[in-house]
């Protein structure tokens, strides 16, 4: 089972998805839980109310020790689409960091960057380059925002899993719930803000957050007109030049074949049928309200459903901010340790050098200083040992740096309580071999999905799953998984 958590401005939504045993099939069980809280509370009171709401939803759905994927509000993120050459993941990250320096209104040291390949970039008709470029989504979120969300989940007694931009999760849910709507406008009508997503040929082409929501109906009768205007503005921004009359139809895109053909609606605000009818009439598109839980459920669960559903959706990559944030934090700790160690060694070397120069320049003090040097001999040995340690650490940083990444990838992906490893084998340039015991096929599938989501994994496969005769059911089955890693810079697959 997997879980997705959407923390809104007035409520908390949590969705549980029990995946089908067959990859790609619809889940066999989907359930949601929600709790409202008072947005007018002070900061401390609101935090306590959110934590309590998360606890109650988790208890209702039986979260236990399973990690929970968390939505990052679109308003807190810079989300861009760029076109890059088909380079390695590490080189792509460097190119995106260079681009982000121009796009992101914060110091790059204050943000976490995540990226994912959408697919080959669309090209003008008749143009066939030697090396087709790639269309890549990247997101930038301040580290403080990510840590704040994880802190709420930890305070509620849960394990924080992936951190995903809300519009990415909503777009994946829309593609799973309405697979025929490849060219569509998705509008999530919230209480205080709404999110607008443009899907083009099944890909997420554009998204933004607008500060207008259904709560305005209580005090501002014209809120729906403002929402329609925001959707039209978004479509013009995502498409092309507007017409002379400012009409919407020719301004979305230059090619009529790429125009949106459907309006998908979600969020708590679409419970009012007037919202659906007005947006459909203003945009001139057939409208459909998404039903993320099945039956007569609330469309407010779309983001949480997109987070919880483990199925891969082509054209909408998972931008896991959590895994990258953890990797960067570990790298920062390693670098700080190396710098501190090097500084200490340098200080000792300077002291030793100064003493040596004093011996040369002052013959009268030579004997006395020679005695001091003998006393410093143990310290000099320590200096040499420290220098050796720094050299080893630097070599490990350059050549073996991703050993920690591999360990984090393998350990984070283990379905807690359902599996354990008996053997782990990996060396540079070779795939990871994992053997152990696991509860059942569903747990093995979950392990594979989690491995495949990690940025350093190219693909993974289940070599075998065998239950020995005489073993109790509680002991599970023996398994072997092979995970093929993406090449690191300078690494050649053996």
C-alpha positions in Angstrom: 0.0 0.0 0.0 1.1 3.6 -0.7 -0.1 6.9 0.8 -0.3 10.5 -0.5 -0.8 13.5 1.7 -2.1 16.9 0.6 -1.9 19.7 3.3 -4.2 22.5 2.1 -5.0 25.9 3.7 -8.2 24.6 5.3 -8.0 20.8 5.3 -5.8 17.8 5.2 -6.4 15.0 2.6 -4.8 11.6 2.8 -5.3 8.8 0.2 -4.4 5.1 0.5 -3.8 3.0 -2.7 -3.4 -0.7 -2.7 -1.8 -1.5 -6.0 -2.8 -4.3 -8.3 -0.4 -7.3 -8.6 -0.2 -6.7 -12.3 1.9 -3.6 -13.2 -0.1 -0.9 -15.0 -3.5 -2.1 -13.9 -5.9 0.0 -11.9 -5.4 -0.3 -8.1 -7.5 -2.9 -6.3 -8.3 -0.5 -3.4 -8.4 3.3 -3.1 -9.6 5.1 0.0 -9.3 8.7 1.3 -9.7 10.5 4.6 -9.9 14.2 5.2 -10.0 16.6 8.2 -10.8 20.3 8.2 -9.0 22.8 10.5 -9.6 26.5 11.3 -7.3 28.7 9.1 -7.9 31.7 11.4 -5.9 30.1 14.3 -2.5 31.7 15.1 0.6 30.0 13.8 1.1 27.7 16.8 -2.5 26.7 17.0 -2.8 26.0 13.3 0.3 23.8 13.4 -1.1 21.8 16.2 -4.4 21.5 14.3 -2.7 20.3 11.1 -0.6 17.7 13.0 -3.8 16.4 14.8 -5.6 16.2 11.4 -2.8 14.2 9.9 -2.8 11.8 12.8 -6.5 11.2 12.6 -6.4 10.6 8.8 -3.5 8.2 9.2 -5.3 6.3 11.9 -8.4 6.0 9.8 -6.5 4.6 6.8 -4.0 2.5 8.8 -0.8 4.1 7.7 1.4 2.4 10.3 5.1 2.7 9.4 4.6 3.1 5.7 6.3 6.3 4.2 3.8 9.0 3.1 4.4 11.0 -0.1 3.8 14.7 0.6 2.5 17.5 -1.8 4.5 20.7 -2.1 2.2 23.6 -2.9 2.7 24.9 -6.5 2.9 28.4 -5.1 6.1 27.4 -3.3 7.9 26.1 -6.4 9.5 27.4 -9.5 8.6 24.8 -12.2 10.1 25.1 -15.7 10.4 23.1 -18.9 13.7 23.2 -20.7 15.2 21.5 -23.7 18.6 19.8 -23.3 20.9 17.5 -25.2 20.7 13.8 -24.2 23.5 13.8 -21.6 24.1 11.9 -18.4 21.9 12.6 -15.3 24.9 14.3 -13.6 25.6 16.5 -16.6 21.9 17.3 -17.0 21.8 18.4 -13.3 24.7 20.8 -13.9 23.0 22.3 -17.0 19.8 22.8 -15.0 21.6 24.4 -12.1 23.1 26.9 -14.6 19.6 27.6 -16.0 18.1 27.8 -12.5 20.6 30.6 -11.6 18.7 32.7 -14.1 15.1 31.5 -13.3 15.0 31.1 -9.5 14.5 34.3 -7.3 16.5 32.8 -4.4 20.1 31.9 -3.8 20.7 28.4 -5.2 22.2 27.4 -1.8 18.8 28.0 -0.3 16.9 25.7 -2.7 16.6 22.0 -3.7 16.5 21.3 -7.5 14.9 18.2 -9.0 14.4 17.2 -12.6 12.9 14.6 -14.7 12.9 13.7 -18.4 9.5 14.2 -20.1 10.6 12.7 -23.5 12.1 13.7 -26.8 11.4 17.4 -27.4 8.7 18.2 -30.1 10.3 19.4 -33.3 9.0 21.5 -36.3 7.6 19.4 -39.0 10.3 18.0 -41.3 13.2 18.8 -39.0 15.2 15.7 -38.0 18.3 16.6 -36.0 21.2 14.2 -35.7 20.7 14.1 -31.9 17.1 14.9 -30.8 17.0 17.1 -27.7 15.1 16.1 -24.6 12.2 17.9 -22.9 13.0 18.2 -19.2 10.8 19.4 -16.3 12.7 20.9 -13.4 11.5 22.3 -10.1 13.2 24.5 -7.4 11.8 24.7 -3.9 13.4 26.4 -0.8 14.9 23.9 1.6 13.0 25.5 4.5 9.7 24.7 2.9 10.6 21.1 2.3 11.9 20.6 5.8 8.7 22.4 7.2 6.5 19.8 5.5 8.5 16.9 6.6 8.6 18.2 10.2 4.8 18.3 10.3 4.6 14.7 9.1 7.3 13.5 11.6 5.5 15.4 14.4 2.3 13.5 13.5 4.3 10.2 14.1 4.6 9.3 10.4 7.6 8.6 8.1 8.0 11.3 5.4 8.4 9.8 1.9 8.8 11.6 -1.5 8.1 15.3 -1.8 6.3 16.2 -5.1 5.0 19.4 -6.6 1.2 19.4 -6.3 0.5 20.1 -10.0 2.8 17.2 -11.0 0.8 14.8 -8.8 -2.5 16.3 -10.0 -1.5 15.9 -13.7 -0.6 12.3 -13.2 -3.9 11.6 -11.4 -5.7 13.3 -14.3 -4.0 11.1 -16.9 -4.8 8.0 -14.9 -8.4 8.9 -14.3 -9.1 10.4 -17.7 -6.6 8.7 -20.1 -8.5 9.9 -23.2 -8.0 13.6 -22.3 -4.4 14.1 -23.7 -5.0 17.7 -24.6 -6.8 19.3 -21.7 -7.0 22.1 -19.2 -7.0 20.9 -15.6 -8.2 23.4 -13.0 -8.0 22.6 -9.2 -10.4 25.0 -7.5 -9.3 25.4 -3.9 -10.6 27.4 -1.0 -8.1 30.3 -1.1 -6.1 29.5 -4.3 -6.5 27.5 -7.5 -4.0 25.6 -9.6 -4.1 25.5 -13.4 -2.4 22.8 -15.5 -2.2 22.5 -19.3 -1.8 19.0 -20.7 -0.6 18.8 -24.3 -0.3 15.4 -25.9 -0.3 13.8 -22.5 2.5 15.9 -21.2 2.4 18.6 -18.6 3.1 21.6 -20.7 2.4 24.4 -18.2 1.2 25.0 -14.6 0.7 27.9 -12.2 -1.0 28.8 -9.0 -3.6 31.7 -8.9 -4.7 33.5 -5.8 -8.4 33.0 -6.2 -10.6 30.4 -4.6 -14.1 29.4 -3.8 -14.1 31.0 -0.3 -14.4 34.3 -2.2 -18.0 33.3 -2.9 -18.9 34.3 0.7 -17.6 37.9 0.4 -16.7 38.4 -3.2 -19.5 37.6 -5.8 -17.2 38.1 -8.7 -14.6 35.4 -7.7 -15.7 33.0 -10.4 -15.2 35.7 -13.1 -11.7 36.2 -11.8 -11.0 32.5 -11.9 -12.1 32.3 -15.5 -9.8 35.2 -16.3 -6.9 33.5 -14.6 -7.5 30.3 -16.6 -7.6 32.3 -19.8 -4.5 34.2 -18.8 -2.7 30.9 -18.1 -3.6 29.4 -21.5 -2.5 32.5 -23.3 0.9 32.4 -21.4 1.3 28.7 -22.3 0.3 29.0 -25.9 1.1 31.9 -28.3 0.1 35.4 -29.3 -3.5 36.5 -28.6 -5.9 37.4 -31.3 -6.9 41.0 -32.0 -10.2 40.5 -30.2 -8.5 38.7 -27.3 -10.4 35.5 -28.1 -9.2 32.4 -26.4 -9.4 29.8 -29.2 -6.6 31.0 -31.5 -4.3 32.1 -28.7 -3.7 28.7 -27.0 -1.3 27.4 -29.6 -0.4 28.1 -33.2 -1.5 24.6 -34.5 -5.2 23.9 -34.1 -4.5 20.2 -33.6 -2.8 21.1 -30.3 -5.7 23.1 -28.9 -7.1 21.8 -25.6 -10.1 19.7 -26.2 -11.4 19.1 -22.7 -11.7 20.8 -19.3 -10.9 18.6 -16.3 -12.0 20.0 -12.9 -11.0 19.0 -9.4 -10.7 20.5 -5.9 -13.3 21.2 -3.2 -14.6 24.2 -5.1 -16.1 22.2 -7.9 -18.8 20.8 -5.7 -20.8 23.8 -6.7 -22.3 22.9 -10.2 -22.3 26.6 -11.1 -18.5 26.5 -11.1 -18.4 23.7 -13.6 -21.0 25.2 -15.9 -19.5 28.7 -15.9 -15.9 27.5 -16.6 -17.1 25.2 -19.4 -19.2 28.0 -21.0 -16.4 30.6 -20.8 -13.8 28.3 -22.2 -16.0 26.6 -24.7 -14.8 23.1 -23.7 -16.7 20.0 -22.5 -16.1 19.7 -18.8 -15.5 16.6 -16.6 -15.2 16.5 -12.9 -12.5 14.0 -11.8 -13.4 11.3 -9.3 -10.2 10.2 -7.6 -11.7 7.8 -5.1 -14.5 6.3 -7.1 -18.2 6.2 -6.3 -19.5 9.5 -4.9 -16.2 10.9 -3.6 -14.9 14.4 -3.4 -12.7 15.7 -6.2 -10.6 17.4 -3.6 -8.5 14.2 -3.3 -6.9 14.5 -6.8 -3.5 15.7 -5.6 -3.3 13.1 -2.8 -4.4 10.3 -5.3 -1.6 11.3 -7.7 0.9 11.1 -4.9 -0.3 7.7 -3.7 -0.8 5.9 -7.1 2.4 4.0 -7.8 1.8 3.7 -11.6 4.2 5.4 -14.0 2.7 8.0 -16.3 4.6 8.8 -19.5 5.3 12.4 -20.0 4.9 13.4 -16.4 8.0 12.5 -14.5 8.2 12.2 -10.7 10.2 15.1 -9.3 11.2 13.7 -5.9 12.5 16.6 -3.9 13.0 14.5 -0.7 15.6 12.1 -2.2 17.7 14.9 -3.7 17.5 17.0 -0.5 18.8 14.0 1.6 21.6 13.4 -0.9 22.6 17.1 -0.9 22.6 17.2 2.9 24.8 14.1 3.1 27.2 15.6 0.6 27.3 18.9 2.5 28.2 17.0 5.7 31.0 15.1 3.9 32.4 18.4 2.5 32.3 20.2 5.8 34.1 17.3 7.4 36.8 17.4 4.8 37.2 21.1 5.1 37.5 21.0 8.9 40.0 18.2 8.8 42.1 19.9 6.2 42.1 23.2 8.2 43.3 21.3 11.3 46.0 19.6 9.4 47.1 22.8 7.7 47.3 24.5 11.1 49.6 21.8 12.4 51.7 21.9 9.3 52.2 25.7 9.7 53.3 25.3 13.3 55.8 22.6 12.3 57.1 24.7 9.4 57.6 27.8 11.7 59.5 25.8 14.2 61.7 24.4 11.4 62.5 27.8 10.1 63.4 29.0 13.6 65.9 26.2 13.9 67.6 27.2 10.6 67.7 31.0 11.5 68.8 30.8 15.0 71.9 28.6 15.6 72.0 29.4 19.3 68.5 28.1 19.9 69.0 25.0 17.7 69.5 22.5 20.5 66.6 23.7 22.5 64.3 23.8 19.5 65.5 20.4 18.4 64.3 19.1 21.7 61.0 20.7 21.1 60.8 19.1 17.7 61.3 15.7 19.3 58.4 16.4 21.6 56.4 17.5 18.6 57.2 14.2 16.7 54.0 12.5 17.9 52.0 15.5 16.8 53.8 15.4 13.4 52.8 11.7 13.0 49.2 12.7 13.8 49.5 15.4 11.1 50.7 12.9 8.5 47.9 10.5 9.5 45.4 13.4 9.1 46.8 14.3 5.7 46.4 10.7 4.7 42.8 10.6 5.9 42.0 13.8 4.0 43.5 12.3 0.8 41.4 9.2 1.2 38.3 11.2 1.9 38.9 13.3 -1.2 39.5 10.2 -3.3 36.3 8.8 -1.9 34.4 12.0 -2.7 35.6 11.9 -6.4 35.5 8.2 -7.1 33.4 6.5 -4.5 31.0 9.3 -3.6 27.9 7.6 -4.7 28.4 4.6 -2.4 26.2 6.5 0.1 23.7 7.3 -2.7 23.5 3.5 -3.5 23.0 2.6 0.2 20.4 5.3 0.6 18.6 4.1 -2.5 18.5 0.4 -1.4 17.6 1.1 2.2 14.9 3.7 1.5 13.2 1.4 -1.0 12.9 -1.6 1.3 9.2 -2.2 2.2 9.5 -1.7 6.0 8.2 -4.8 7.9 7.8 -6.8 4.7 11.4 -7.6 3.6 15.0 -7.8 4.8 18.3 -8.3 3.0 20.7 -11.2 3.5 23.2 -10.1 0.9 24.1 -6.9 -0.9 26.7 -6.8 -3.6 27.8 -3.8 -5.6 31.0 -2.3 -7.1 31.7 0.6 -9.5 30.3 0.0 -12.9 28.3 -3.1 -12.0 24.7 -3.6 -11.1 23.5 -4.0 -7.5 22.6 -7.5 -6.5 20.1 -7.8 -3.6 19.0 -11.1 -2.0 16.9 -11.7 1.0 13.4 -12.6 2.2 10.2 -10.8 1.4 6.6 -11.2 2.4 5.0 -11.8 -1.0 4.8 -10.7 -4.7 3.1 -7.4 -3.9 5.9 -6.5 -1.5 8.5 -7.4 -4.2 6.6 -5.2 -6.8 6.6 -2.4 -4.3 10.4 -2.8 -3.8 10.9 -2.6 -7.5 8.8 0.5 -7.9 10.6 2.3 -5.2 14.0 1.4 -6.7 12.9 2.6 -10.1 11.8 5.9 -8.7 15.3 6.7 -7.4 17.3 9.1 -9.7 20.4 6.9 -9.8 18.5 3.7 -10.9 18.1 3.1 -14.6 16.0 0.0 -14.2 15.6 -3.0 -11.9 14.3 -6.5 -12.3 13.2 -9.4 -10.1 15.4 -12.4 -10.9 13.4 -14.9 -8.8 10.9 -15.2 -6.0 10.9 -18.7 -4.4 9.1 -20.1 -1.4 10.9 -23.1 0.0 8.9 -26.2 1.1 8.7 -26.4 4.8 9.1 -22.7 5.4 6.3 -21.1 7.3 4.2 -18.4 5.6 5.6 -15.8 8.0 9.1 -16.4 6.8 8.1 -15.2 3.3 10.0 -16.1 0.1 13.6 -15.9 -1.0 14.2 -13.3 -3.6 16.9 -11.8 -5.8 16.7 -8.3 -7.4 19.2 -6.8 -9.8 19.2 -3.0 -10.0 21.0 -1.4 -13.0 22.4 2.1 -12.1 22.8 5.1 -14.3 26.4 5.8 -15.2 28.2 8.3 -13.1 30.7 10.7 -14.7 33.9 8.9 -15.6 32.4 5.5 -14.8 32.4 2.8 -17.5 30.0 -0.1 -17.1 31.9 -3.4 -16.7 
